[in-house]
Amino acid sequence: MLEASLEIILLLTLAAFFAGFMDAIAGGGGLVTIPALLLAGFPPVLALGTNKLQGMFGSAMATFTYARAGHVNVRGQLLPGFLSFLASIAGALAATIMPTDLLSGMLPILLIAVALYFSFKPNLNDLDRARRITPFVFGFTIVPLLGFYDGAFGPGTGSFFMLAFVGLAGQGMLKATAHTKFLNFASNVGGFAAFAAVGAIAWKIGLIMGVAQIAGARIGAAFAMKKGARIIKPLLVLACLALAARLLMEGNNPLLRYIGL
């Protein structure tokens, strides 16, 4: 079991609080916590598993806060949530055998595209608009696809759920954020279950960070409900661009190798 000093624990707790706050509003919490865990000396697989544990607490609190305020129809999301949960387990298991080079190379491009969509799409506010696909098709195609992705890889899942809810399900920004947290919670639980089954979780650190996530997510969700699209949209764009930049800065990114950098 990896031991951490008091200073490292305090830094990880602070990172988890900030990640919970940001994730409850716009996603991208893993942008903070996964590098923090890696810098603290956690092996990659242990960092991913521990991140799922602590992130599960934050997404649960954000979901609870949004649902209590009436922004999530929990009963109507139970089946999509279950599909997200199952798909995430399958993704986590598939991650042990499938190559991720192509996915990690394409991800920065996809995140930049999401940022551009939310930057230049007119009339993005908290009002619902016409759906492009039915809830049935959305629940049985988009939700399992993104749940599988979250289990297999993970970065940017919240941003992709947001894009799907706004662009395809016709939801306003605040409602999309609330439903994203619900489905992201379900996929977090699935990924957590898979990592726990293979013993890839640092329980003490994960639980300490989880408490900080609860506090950050509670404040972040309340802030998002107060400010709505005015704060959700710019933070979502910032989170997408920051995650894309971090991925491109990694020396082993396949995209950089392909273009000769």
C-alpha positions in Angstrom: 0.0 0.0 0.0 1.4 3.4 -1.0 1.9 5.7 2.0 1.6 9.4 1.7 2.9 12.2 3.9 0.7 14.7 5.6 1.7 17.4 3.1 0.8 15.1 0.2 -2.6 14.2 1.8 -3.4 17.9 2.3 -2.5 18.8 -1.3 -4.6 15.9 -2.6 -7.5 17.0 -0.4 -7.3 20.5 -1.8 -7.1 19.1 -5.4 -10.2 17.0 -4.7 -12.2 20.0 -3.4 -11.4 22.1 -6.4 -12.1 19.2 -8.7 -15.4 18.6 -7.1 -16.3 22.3 -7.5 -15.3 22.4 -11.1 -16.8 19.0 -12.0 -20.2 19.9 -10.6 -20.4 22.9 -12.9 -18.6 21.9 -16.1 -16.9 18.5 -15.8 -13.1 18.1 -16.1 -12.4 17.2 -12.4 -10.1 14.4 -13.5 -8.0 17.1 -15.1 -7.0 18.1 -11.5 -7.1 14.9 -9.6 -5.4 12.4 -11.9 -2.2 14.5 -12.4 -2.3 15.2 -8.6 -2.3 11.5 -7.8 0.4 10.8 -10.4 2.6 13.6 -9.0 2.1 12.2 -5.5 3.7 9.0 -6.7 0.7 6.7 -7.4 1.2 4.2 -10.2 -1.1 5.0 -13.2 -3.6 2.1 -12.7 -3.8 2.9 -8.9 -4.3 6.6 -9.7 -7.1 5.8 -12.1 -8.8 3.5 -9.6 -8.5 5.9 -6.7 -9.7 8.7 -8.9 -12.9 6.7 -9.6 -13.5 6.2 -5.9 -13.1 9.9 -4.9 -14.9 11.2 -8.0 -17.8 9.0 -7.2 -18.5 11.0 -4.0 -18.4 14.3 -5.9 -20.7 13.2 -8.7 -23.1 11.7 -6.1 -23.3 15.0 -4.2 -23.7 17.0 -7.3 -26.5 14.7 -8.5 -28.2 14.9 -5.2 -28.0 18.7 -5.1 -29.4 19.1 -8.6 -32.1 16.4 -8.1 -33.3 18.0 -4.8 -33.7 21.3 -6.6 -35.8 19.6 -9.3 -33.3 19.7 -12.2 -33.1 15.9 -12.6 -36.0 13.5 -13.2 -34.4 10.7 -11.4 -37.1 8.1 -12.1 -36.9 8.9 -15.8 -33.1 8.5 -15.8 -32.9 5.2 -13.9 -32.7 3.0 -17.1 -30.1 5.3 -18.8 -28.1 5.4 -15.6 -28.1 1.6 -15.4 -27.0 1.3 -19.0 -24.2 3.8 -18.2 -23.2 1.7 -15.2 -23.0 -1.5 -17.2 -21.2 0.0 -20.1 -18.6 1.5 -17.8 -17.9 -1.9 -16.3 -17.4 -3.3 -19.8 -15.2 -0.4 -20.8 -13.0 -0.8 -17.7 -12.6 -4.5 -18.5 -11.9 -3.8 -22.2 -9.2 -1.2 -21.2 -7.0 -4.0 -20.0 -6.8 -5.6 -23.5 -7.4 -2.9 -26.1 -4.9 -0.3 -27.4 -5.7 3.3 -26.5 -3.2 5.1 -28.7 -5.7 6.0 -31.4 -8.2 7.2 -28.8 -5.7 9.3 -26.8 -4.5 10.8 -30.1 -7.9 11.8 -31.2 -9.2 13.1 -27.9 -7.6 16.6 -27.9 -9.1 17.2 -31.3 -12.6 16.1 -30.0 -12.2 18.3 -26.9 -11.3 21.3 -29.0 -14.3 20.7 -31.2 -16.6 20.6 -28.2 -15.0 23.8 -26.9 -15.6 25.5 -30.3 -19.2 24.2 -30.4 -20.1 25.8 -27.0 -18.1 28.9 -27.9 -19.8 29.8 -31.1 -23.2 28.1 -30.9 -25.8 30.9 -30.7 -28.5 31.1 -28.1 -27.0 28.6 -25.6 -28.9 29.3 -22.4 -30.9 27.4 -19.8 -34.0 27.0 -22.0 -34.8 23.6 -23.5 -35.1 23.4 -27.3 -36.2 20.8 -29.9 -34.8 17.3 -29.6 -32.9 15.8 -32.5 -33.3 12.2 -31.4 -35.9 10.5 -29.2 -35.1 9.7 -25.5 -35.2 6.0 -26.3 -32.5 6.3 -29.0 -30.5 8.6 -26.8 -30.6 6.2 -23.9 -29.7 3.1 -25.8 -27.0 4.5 -28.1 -25.3 7.7 -26.7 -25.5 6.8 -23.0 -23.9 3.3 -23.3 -21.3 4.6 -25.8 -20.1 7.4 -23.4 -20.4 5.1 -20.4 -18.1 2.6 -22.1 -15.7 5.4 -22.9 -15.7 6.5 -19.3 -14.7 3.1 -18.1 -12.2 2.5 -20.8 -10.5 5.9 -20.9 -12.4 8.6 -19.1 -11.0 12.2 -19.7 -13.7 14.5 -21.1 -16.7 12.2 -20.4 -18.6 15.0 -18.7 -18.0 17.4 -21.7 -19.1 14.8 -24.1 -22.3 14.1 -22.1 -23.0 17.8 -22.0 -22.6 18.1 -25.8 -25.0 15.2 -26.3 -27.6 16.5 -23.9 -27.5 20.0 -25.4 -27.0 19.1 -29.1 -29.1 16.0 -29.4 -31.5 15.9 -26.4 -32.3 19.6 -26.7 -31.7 20.5 -23.1 -30.7 23.8 -21.7 -27.3 24.2 -20.1 -28.3 23.8 -16.5 -30.6 20.9 -17.1 -27.9 19.2 -19.2 -25.3 19.8 -16.5 -27.6 18.1 -13.9 -28.3 15.1 -16.1 -24.7 14.8 -17.0 -23.8 14.5 -13.3 -26.4 11.7 -12.9 -25.1 9.6 -15.8 -21.5 10.4 -14.9 -22.2 9.2 -11.4 -23.5 5.9 -12.8 -20.5 5.4 -15.0 -18.2 6.3 -12.0 -19.8 3.6 -10.0 -19.3 1.1 -12.8 -15.6 2.0 -13.3 -15.1 2.0 -9.5 -16.5 -1.5 -9.2 -14.2 -2.8 -12.0 -11.1 -1.2 -10.4 -12.1 -2.4 -6.9 -12.5 -6.0 -8.2 -8.8 -6.0 -9.3 -7.6 -4.2 -6.1 -6.4 -1.0 -7.9 -7.7 1.5 -5.3 -5.9 3.3 -2.5 -8.8 3.3 -0.1 -7.6 5.7 2.6 -6.5 8.4 0.2 -9.6 7.9 -2.0 -12.0 8.3 1.0 -10.2 11.4 2.3 -10.4 12.9 -1.2 -14.0 11.8 -1.4 -15.0 13.9 1.6 -13.3 16.9 0.0 -15.1 16.1 -3.3 -18.5 16.2 -1.5 -17.8 19.7 -0.1 -16.6 21.0 -3.5 -19.4 19.5 -5.5 -22.0 20.8 -3.1 -20.7 24.4 -3.5 -20.2 24.0 -7.2 -23.7 22.7 -7.9 -25.2 25.6 -5.9 -23.1 28.1 -7.8 -24.2 26.6 -11.1 -27.8 26.7 -10.2 -27.5 30.4 -9.2 -25.5 31.5 -12.3 -26.8 29.0 -14.9 -25.5 29.1 -18.4 -23.5 32.3 -17.7 -21.0 30.3 -15.7 -21.5 26.8 -17.0 -20.7 27.7 -20.7 -17.3 29.5 -20.1 -16.1 27.0 -17.6 -17.0 24.1 -19.9 -15.0 25.7 -22.7 -12.1 26.3 -20.4 -12.2 22.7 -19.1 -12.2 21.3 -22.6 -9.3 23.4 -23.8 -7.3 22.8 -20.6 -7.7 19.0 -20.9 -6.8 19.1 -24.6 -3.7 21.2 -23.8 -2.6 18.8 -21.1 -3.0 15.8 -23.3 -1.1 17.5 -26.1 1.7 18.3 -23.7 2.3 14.6 -23.0 5.4 13.5 -24.8 3.9 10.2 -25.8 0.8 11.6 -27.4 0.2 9.7 -30.7 -1.0 12.8 -32.5 2.3 14.7 -31.9 4.2 11.7 -33.1 2.1 11.5 -36.2 2.7 15.2 -37.2 6.4 14.9 -36.3 6.6 16.9 -33.1 
